[in-house]
Amino acid sequence: RALKEKAAADAKAAEEAARHNRELREYRDLQDELEPLQTRGAAQTRTLAEALGEYRANIAALRALNPNSAMLDPAAVAAGEAA
């Protein structure tokens, strides 16, 4: 009886170890997929921030040259910033 209990305990431990290894592999696979996406997302965010800064600088320059320009309409500016 003790041998059966030990065999059952060993089998359960082996199942747990196999499950843990599967989950660890899945975790690493997901991590490998997410890391480049996070890096790319950060780069795109920087690029968008730079473009928005350039857009706003150009709007300020336009405002200084022609404060009555139709391009300074708040709706047009908001649409430009959203683009």
Buried (B, 14 or more C-beta within 10 A) or exposed (E): EEEEEEEEEEEEEEEEEEEEEEEEEEEEEEEEEEEEEEEEEEEEEEEEEEEBEEBEEEBEEBBEEEEEEEEEEEEEBEEBEEE
